Amino acid sequence: MPRLPDYKKAIEAADIILLSSNQFELPLNLEKLISGIKTINAQIIRYSETPIDGSENMKLPGFVVERKGIYYIAYNDWIENAGHNRFTLCHELGHIILNHDLSKVDDWAQETEANVFATELLMPEAIIQELVNRGYSIVNENMLEGIFNASHTACQIRIDEFRNMPEWHGRYTDHETIVNVQFRSYLDSFFPNKKNKYYDIDYEIEEERERDEWR
């Protein structure tokens, strides 16, 4: 029987990396974040400039290999979508941080955990919940793309999670609570509290549809 993904482990690992990143604004500087991780030696490289084995498969969005204690995180720079490439970097970093077997390709549990890690690192749940608590709408993917510089698809997944997983509302781990503290100055500067204590995402979606009809 195949191993099931450990979602909690992936989320907590991403939060720990974020908290140790010494970053206080969004979107994250991923090059600074990855190079600053003290527990691993990792380097970001582009497909177009690396002879590493495996780069011949240019259809892959990215991959990670280990050579003599150095992890090389390669991404496909022929893909011009910055948000897509940023997710790829975080996904491959997730494989390293979660101690995945890099020789296993397309392992469902590992790929799922890496996706969860990447989503949480780029767009922390606690930050999105805090935005909602402050009275901001997260219905429009463009807003999240602007804040986190993530792909349109990743932003849509975050919105769907918030809408379809009511148990997520107000749920914080100890690490997530500290994440909000780390980015409080940024949030206060760009997203001051609107004093809106009530938020109905279904109502907001309906309002958005009505506005679209008039455009």
N, C-alpha and C positions, 0 to 999 in steps of 0.2 A: 504494500500500500504506500503510495507516495506521501511524502511529508507535507503537512499543511503549513501555510505561511504563518509566521509569528508577527502579527500586525503590531502588537504592543512593543515588541522588541525593536522593530523598525522605527516606530514613532519616537520612542525614547532615545534611541541612538541618534536620530536626526536632531532632536532637541539638545542633546548633550554637545554635539558638534557645533550647533548654533550658539550655544551659551559660551563656548570656549573660543569663539571666532573673533572676539574683540571688535564686533561690528554693532553699530547702533542705529543704522539707517537702512532703508529699503529703496530699491532692490539691492540684494546682497552682491558684494564684489566676490565672485566665485574664485577668481585666481588668487586673491589674497586669502580667502578662507581655506582653500585646499593647500596652498603652500604653507599656511600657518599651523596645520595640524601636526602636533608634536609626536603623536604615536605612530605615524607612518611617514614614509618618504615618497611623496607622489608628485608627478609632474604632468601638466597639461600639454598635449601636443595635437597638431592638426594633421589630418590625413595627408594633406598635400606636402608635408615636410618630414614625413617619417618613413623609414624603411623597415619598421618593425613587422615581424611575421604576423600575418592576419590582416594587414592593411590593404591587401589586394582585393578584399571583398568590399568594394566601395559602396555597396548598397546598404550596408549597416550604418545606422546613425552614429554608432560609437562602439568602443570596446575597451577593455582594460587588460593589460598583461603585466606580469612581474618579471623583472630581469635583475638578478644580483641585488635583491633587496629594494629595488626601486619600482614603484608602480607607475606605469605610463597610462594615463587616461587619454585616449585618442577620441576625437570627435570629427565628424564629417563636415569639413568647412565648405564643401560644395553645397550644403544645405544652408540657404541664406536666412532662414528664420532664426533670429537670435533667441527667442523664447524656447524654441525646440532644442537648440544646441545647449542652452543652459539646463534644461531638464535632463538631457543626455549626460552632461557632466555630473550632475547630482546622482543620477541613476547608477552610473559606473562607480562613483565614489561609494555609493551604498553597498555595492558588491564587496568593496574592500573593507569598509568599516564593519560590515556584518559577517566578516570572515567566510564568505562564500567560496565554494570550490570553483575557481575560475576556469577549470577544464570542462565544466559542465555547461553546455550551450543549450539554451531554451529550457532550462529547468524551471518548471512552473512556479514552485514555491520561492525559489531564489529571485526570479524575475518579478514576482508580485511584491516581495519584500523590498526589492530595490526601487520599485515604482512608489511604494508607500513612503519609503525613506526620502526619495526625491521630492515628492509632493509636500511632505511635511517640512523639509528643509527650505524649499523655495517659498512656500505659502503656509506658514505655521497656523494650525487650527486656532490657537489662542489669539493670534493677531486678528484673524477674520472675525472670530466671536467678539473681540473687543470693538472692532469697527461697527458691528451690528449693535452692540450694547450702547455705542455712542450715537446711534441713530442714522447710520449710513446704509444705503442699499447696496447689496452685493449681487443683485439680479443680473446686471449688465456685465458680461465677461470683460468688456473693455476696461472697466474700472480696475478689476483685479490684474489684468495684463499691465496696466499702467503702473500699479503699485509694485508688483513683484517681478515684472519683466519675464513672465512665464508664457508658455504657449497657450493659444486660445483653447485647445482641447483640455489641457490641465486645469485651466480656470473653470471651464464648464463642469468638469468632474467635481471640483471643489463646491461649486454652487449646488450641484445635484446631491452631493453628500449632505450639505446643510439642510436642504429641503426634505430629503427622504430618510434622514437618520435623526429623529427627534431626540434620541438619547445623547446625541452629540452636543446639544445646546447646553451651555453652562458647564460642560465637563472639562475639568482641568486636571492634568497630572501636576505633581510638584514642579517638574521641569517647565511645563507650559506656563505656569504662573510666573516663574522667574523670567521667561521669555518676554512677557508683557512688561515687566519691570525694565528689562534691558532696552526695549524700544519705546519706553514711555515718552521720552523727550521728543522723539520723532513723531509719535502719534499726537502728542499735544500740539505740536507745531503745525502739522498738516491736516489733522483730523480732530479738531477740538470737539468736545462733547456737546451734542445738540440737545441734551437733556430729554431725549426720547426714550422712554422706558419700555415702550411697546413696539414690537416689530412683527408684522405678519407677512412672511415671504410670499404666500399664495396671493394675498391682496396686492402686493407690490407687482407681481407678475401680471395680474389682471390689469392693473393700471398701466403697465408698460404696453400691453397689447392694445389697449384703447388709445394710447398716445400714438402708436404706430399706425393706426387706422386713419389718423388725421394728417399723417406726414406725406 
